[in-house]
Amino acid sequence: QVQLVESGGGLVQPGGSLRLSCAASVRGFSMYDMGWYRQAPGKQRELVAAIRSGGSINYADSVKGRFTISRDNAKNTVYLQMNSLKPEDTAVYYCNAVLTVRSLWGQGTLVTVSS
């Protein structure tokens, strides 16, 4: 069964760090464009960071310089290293995998930034 499983969320104080992981059980993982999205209460889901199959990366302006996306194709895993976390980073974070017309989503992992 094809699926994406996120992990690594939790409660962290402002200024702290977390690393999210997304393990993908898909064939040809290296060909997928991977992304991290987030959805805060009452807000629309938004793109946080993306890393394409060719290696190009882009970030939302709100996380540039604080978050780093990476992937390990040998482990079928994409990561999101989040540093200098702010309360406004609180959201459910979702992993997304795209290959042509196919788009897969994980179940999400909650990140709460609070003192």
HELIX and SHEET records of a PDB file:
HELIX    1   1 PHE A   29  MET A   31  5                                   3    
HELIX    2   2 ASP A   61  VAL A   63  5                                   3    
HELIX    3   3 PRO A   87  ASP A   89  5                                   3    
SHEET    1   A 4 LEU A   4  SER A   7  0                                        
SHEET    2   A 4 LEU A  18  ALA A  24 -1                                        
SHEET    3   A 4 THR A  77  MET A  82 -1                                        
SHEET    4   A 4 PHE A  67  ASP A  72 -1                                        
SHEET    1   B 6 GLY A  10  VAL A  12  0                                        
SHEET    2   B 6 THR A 109  VAL A 113  1                                        
SHEET    3   B 6 ALA A  91  LEU A  99 -1                                        
SHEET    4   B 6 ASP A  33  GLN A  39 -1                                        
SHEET    5   B 6 GLU A  46  ILE A  51 -1                                        
SHEET    6   B 6 ILE A  57  TYR A  59 -1                                        
SHEET    1   C 4 GLY A  10  VAL A  12  0                                        
SHEET    2   C 4 THR A 109  VAL A 113  1                                        
SHEET    3   C 4 ALA A  91  LEU A  99 -1                                        
SHEET    4   C 4 ARG A 102  TRP A 105 -1                                        
END                                                                             
